[in-house]
Amino acid sequence: MARSKASARDALIRLRAEREELMNRETALREAAAADLSKVLLECGAEVMEPARLRQLLRTSMALGVEAAIDRLSTA
């Protein structure tokens, strides 16, 4: 019986280590994605926009759906 408790404890320790590693990988990937997106913004000339307005534009576009937002902007 003591063996199964040790196994469960070891599994929990491994799981926590894996979770921490996944969090570290996610952080690194998010930073890489942010760098990629910042390059796109610079290519588009968006560096002149106020960050709050850019955030609002992106949130609104995501709420509408990207295709719907593009269609609305194209017809405006």
N, C-alpha and C positions, 0 to 999 in steps of 0.2 A: 504494500500500500504506500509506503514511504517513497517508493520509486516513482509511482505515477504523479505524486505531488511534486517531486523534483523535476520531472519531465514537463509538467504544466508550468512550473516556475521558469524553467529554461526556455520554454517556448514563448512565454510572456516577455522575457528579457530580449530574446531574438526579435520578437515582434516590435518592441519599442525601439530597438536599434534600427530595424528596417524602416519604421515610420520616420525616425529622425533623418535617415539617409534620403528617403523620399522627399521630405520637406526641404532638405538641402538641395536636392536636384531640382525641385520645383522653383526654388528661389533663383538658382542659376539660370534656368530656362526662361523664367519671367524676365530676368535682366537682359538676356539675349534677345528676347522678343521685343522688349522696350527699345533696345538699341536699333533693331531692324525697323520698327515703326518710326522712330525718330528720324531715320534716314529718309523714309518715305515722306514724312512731313516737311523735311528740308527741301526735298526734290520738288514738292508742290508749292513751295513758298509759304507754307503755313506758319513759319516762325514769326511772322508779323502779327499773328492773331493773339489776342489775350488768352491765356490758358483757361480761364473760366468760360469764355465763349466757345472755345474749341471743345471743352468738356461737354458743354450744353449741346453743341451741334452733334457730337458723337452719341451722346445719350439719347437724343431725340431720334437720330437715325437708327439706332439699335432698337428703340421702342417701336418705330414705324416698320422696321424691317429694311435692310439695306437696299433691296431692289425697289421698294416703294419710295424710299427717300430719294434714290437716284431719279426715278421717274418724275417725282414731284419737282425736283430741282431742275431737271431737263426741260420741263414744260414751262417753268417760271420765266 
